[in-house]
Amino acid sequence: TPEGLKGRGVFDSNRGRMTSNLYSFGSFSVQADTANLQIKATGVDHLALDTENVYAKLNFDDQMGHVKANVDTITTTLPYNQYVTSMNGFDWNMKEETLDFKEKDASFGTFLSKVPEQNKLSFIGKTAFYDLKTSELRVGGVPFIKSADAYIHPDQEEVEIQKGGIITTLKN
């Protein structure tokens, strides 16, 4: 059209997959007001992130993607790390292979383990940073983790989660 190239369907790459009923294509970009997005972990055949009903703008010229949920009730799944989070807005640095999550209004996002042996372990955090190269998820602004009848206060309010839901040893 005179307004630009439009499309629908599956936008697939070695980094992930996006599905939408309406894309707007630029010379080096793609945008969808409503899409489902899956991002792959680097060097392995596993998904790092899976989310639905998001606005996504991917710019391949500057290697940045901006993603935000269309509604507040959607969760983002981190299958390789076996966690889900209510944080559903992030910047995707394709060059550095990182995802930088931020909760709007500096409020807390929830992180819930899907590892059966962790018995629905959950905690809140203000920020999260996912390194697609190492599959490490660093959650910041974690005031405490409740476990049974104890409150665990992570040093510097940071928790690191490896693939498979393994939490790096907490110190201090």
C-alpha positions, 0 to 999 in steps of 0.5 A, a space after each residue: 500500500 502507499 502507507 507501506 508493506 503489511 503482512 500476516 503470519 509467522 516471522 521466523 529467524 534463527 533468534 526466534 519466532 513472532 506470529 501476528 495477524 498484522 505486521 508493518 514492515 520497514 526497510 530494516 524493521 517489523 512491528 506488530 500491535 498484537 503478536 505472540 513472541 518466542 525467543 531462543 536461547 543462544 547455542 541451544 535448541 531451547 526457548 528462552 522466552 515465550 509470551 503472547 498478546 504483546 506489542 513488538 517492534 524489532 529494528 534490525 538496523 540498530 539490533 534492538 527490540 521493544 516488547 510490551 504486553 497489551 494487558 496487565 494479566 499476561 505472564 511471560 514464560 522462561 521455559 529454559 529456566 523453568 520460571 514464569 514472570 508477571 514482568 511482560 515488558 522488555 528491551 531485546 538487545 539482539 547484538 548483545 543477546 540480552 533481555 532487559 525487563 522493567 516493571 512499569 511504575 517501578 513496581 514489583 514483578 512476580 517470579 514463579 518456579 515451575 520446577 516441581 521440586 521447588 514446590 511453587 517457589 515464588 518471589 518478587 523483584 523490580 528488575 530482571 536481566 536475561 543473558 541469552 548466551 549464558 541463560 542466566 536470569 538476574 532478578 534485582 530488587 528482591 526484598 526477600 524470598 519466603 521459604 516455609 516459615 523463613 524469610 531469606 533476604 538476598 545479599 544486594 537484593 539480587 537472585 541469579 537463576 540458571 537453566 533448569 531453575 537452579 538458583 545460584 547459592 545465596 551468600 550473606 
